[in-house]
Amino acid sequence: SPVEDGRLASVRVVLGQRVSRGQVLAVLEKDVLEQEIRVAEAECRELQADIAAENQSLDMSNLETVRNFQSDLEKAEIELNALQAECTREKADWDAIQPELKRQRELVQRRLISSKRMHELEIDSKRLQEGLHTCPARIESLERRKVAAAGRYEEWQRQRQGDMGRGGSQEQLRPLQLRSVRAGEYVRLLKVRLDNMVLRAPADGFVAGY
């Protein structure tokens, strides 16, 4: 292999010595090149750490997005269930009031009791009836909100799958990945040069001169 230019650090043989193929004959000074390798390897490690951190950031971002979608969907479901339960209770309360209200009206009409209790029941009945009247529209609104939340989540999942198929989020990492590849290639080149700073015997024979 070709030998690097440089200052001779040591000679491992003497004139007339018999040597075997591959035996080290001499070594050039390697301090500067070894320092370059250490710096280049440190840059490689730093780039790998940056890539790992960026990957983690992307994963956390996706996780936060999923949590937000799920939170919106869960809130819509909770509010819908609560409203349906409220409307069911109001209907039961209204149904329960009607027999007593009818009885109170009959007694008042016959002048057997005062109308105070009847008026209280009428107020309660009207309040419950007004609430029940708004229930269908309120339930429909929450159902649309729930469907919309589920639709947004599904659309985001489809887009993310499409991005992954096209390389997607990895595009953000590509500049770092290219730099990491180049840095790795540079380290390999430096190590080849380092290996070339060791002069080895090309074949069995004797040392004829320096």
C-alpha positions in Angstrom: 0.0 0.0 0.0 1.1 3.6 -0.6 3.1 5.3 2.3 2.1 8.7 3.7 4.6 11.6 3.6 5.9 12.5 7.0 8.8 12.5 9.4 10.3 9.2 10.4 9.5 8.3 14.0 11.3 4.9 14.2 13.1 2.2 12.2 12.4 -1.3 13.3 15.1 -3.2 11.3 18.8 -2.9 10.5 20.7 -3.3 7.2 21.0 -6.9 6.1 18.3 -8.1 8.4 16.0 -10.8 7.1 12.3 -9.8 7.1 9.1 -11.5 6.3 6.3 -10.2 4.1 4.2 -7.7 6.1 6.8 -7.1 8.8 7.0 -3.5 10.1 10.1 -1.8 8.8 9.6 1.8 9.9 6.9 4.1 11.4 6.2 7.7 10.6 5.2 10.2 13.2 1.5 9.8 13.8 0.6 12.3 16.6 -1.0 14.9 14.4 -3.0 12.4 12.4 -4.1 10.5 15.5 -5.3 13.9 16.9 -7.3 14.5 13.7 -8.9 11.1 14.1 -9.9 11.8 17.6 -11.5 15.1 16.6 -13.3 13.5 13.6 -14.6 10.6 15.8 -15.8 13.1 18.4 -17.7 14.9 15.6 -19.2 11.6 14.5 -20.4 10.9 18.0 -21.9 14.4 18.3 -23.8 14.0 15.0 -25.1 10.6 16.1 -26.3 12.2 19.4 -28.0 15.0 17.5 -29.8 12.5 15.3 -30.9 10.5 18.3 -32.1 13.7 20.0 -34.0 14.8 16.8 -35.6 11.4 16.5 -36.7 11.6 20.2 -38.1 15.1 19.6 -40.1 13.9 16.6 -41.4 10.9 18.6 -42.4 13.2 21.5 -44.1 15.6 19.0 -46.1 12.8 17.5 -47.0 11.4 21.0 -48.2 14.9 22.1 -50.3 15.2 18.9 -51.9 11.8 19.5 -52.6 12.7 23.1 -54.3 16.0 22.0 -56.5 14.2 19.5 -57.4 11.5 22.0 -58.1 14.2 24.6 -60.5 16.0 22.2 -62.3 12.8 21.4 -62.6 11.7 25.1 -63.9 15.1 26.1 -66.6 15.0 23.4 -67.6 11.5 24.5 -67.7 12.4 28.2 -69.8 15.5 27.6 -72.1 13.6 25.2 -72.6 10.8 27.8 -73.2 13.4 30.6 -75.7 15.3 28.5 -77.6 12.1 27.5 -77.8 11.1 31.2 -79.0 14.6 32.1 -81.7 14.5 29.5 -82.8 11.0 30.7 -83.0 12.3 34.3 -85.0 15.4 33.3 -87.5 13.2 31.3 -87.9 10.9 34.3 -88.4 13.9 36.6 -90.9 15.5 34.2 -92.8 12.2 34.0 -92.9 11.9 37.7 -94.3 15.4 38.2 -97.2 15.0 35.8 -99.5 12.8 38.0 -98.9 14.9 41.1 -99.5 18.1 39.0 -102.7 16.7 37.7 -103.9 15.8 41.2 -103.0 19.3 42.5 -105.0 21.0 39.7 -108.0 18.9 40.4 -107.9 19.7 44.1 -107.4 23.4 43.5 -110.2 23.4 41.0 -112.4 21.8 43.7 -111.2 24.5 46.1 -109.9 21.8 48.5 -106.3 23.1 48.8 -104.4 26.3 48.0 -102.7 26.7 44.6 -99.2 27.2 46.0 -98.0 23.6 45.6 -99.6 23.5 42.1 -97.7 26.6 41.0 -94.4 25.1 42.3 -95.1 22.0 40.3 -96.0 23.9 37.2 -92.8 25.9 37.4 -90.7 22.7 37.8 -92.6 21.1 34.9 -92.1 24.0 32.6 -88.4 24.2 33.5 -87.9 20.5 32.8 -89.9 20.7 29.6 -87.8 23.6 28.3 -84.6 21.6 29.0 -86.0 18.5 27.3 -86.9 20.7 24.3 -83.2 21.7 23.8 -81.8 18.2 24.4 -82.0 16.9 20.8 -80.1 19.9 19.4 -77.5 19.8 22.2 -77.0 16.0 21.7 -76.7 16.4 17.9 -74.1 19.2 18.4 -72.0 17.0 20.7 -72.3 14.0 18.3 -71.1 16.2 15.4 -68.2 17.4 17.6 -67.3 13.8 18.5 -67.4 12.7 14.8 -65.3 15.7 13.8 -62.7 14.9 16.5 -62.5 11.3 15.3 -62.3 12.5 11.7 -59.4 14.8 12.4 -57.5 12.0 14.2 -58.1 9.6 11.3 -57.0 12.2 8.8 -53.8 12.9 10.7 -53.0 9.2 10.9 -53.5 8.9 7.1 -51.2 11.8 6.5 -48.6 10.5 8.9 -48.7 7.1 7.2 -48.3 8.8 3.8 -45.4 10.8 5.1 -43.7 7.7 6.5 -44.2 6.0 3.1 -42.4 8.9 1.4 -39.7 9.2 3.9 -41.8 11.9 5.7 -40.3 13.0 9.0 -37.0 11.5 8.0 -36.6 14.4 5.6 -36.0 16.6 8.6 -33.1 14.3 9.7 -31.5 13.9 6.2 -29.1 16.9 6.5 -27.8 15.5 9.8 -27.6 12.0 8.4 -25.6 13.1 5.4 -23.2 15.0 7.6 -22.9 11.8 9.8 -22.2 9.7 6.7 -19.5 12.1 5.5 -17.9 12.3 8.9 -17.8 8.5 9.1 -16.2 8.3 5.7 -13.6 10.9 6.7 -12.7 8.9 9.8 -12.3 5.8 7.7 -10.0 7.8 5.3 -7.9 9.1 8.2 -7.5 5.5 9.6 -6.4 4.3 6.1 -3.8 7.1 6.1 -2.8 6.1 9.7 -2.2 2.6 8.6 -0.2 3.8 5.6 2.2 5.6 8.1 3.6 2.1 8.9 6.0 0.8 6.3 5.8 -3.0 5.9 7.9 -5.4 3.9 6.2 -6.1 0.6 7.8 -9.6 0.5 10.2 -11.9 2.2 13.8 -10.8 1.9 16.7 -8.8 3.3 17.0 -5.1 4.2 19.3 -3.6 1.5 19.1 0.1 2.6 17.0 2.9 4.0 
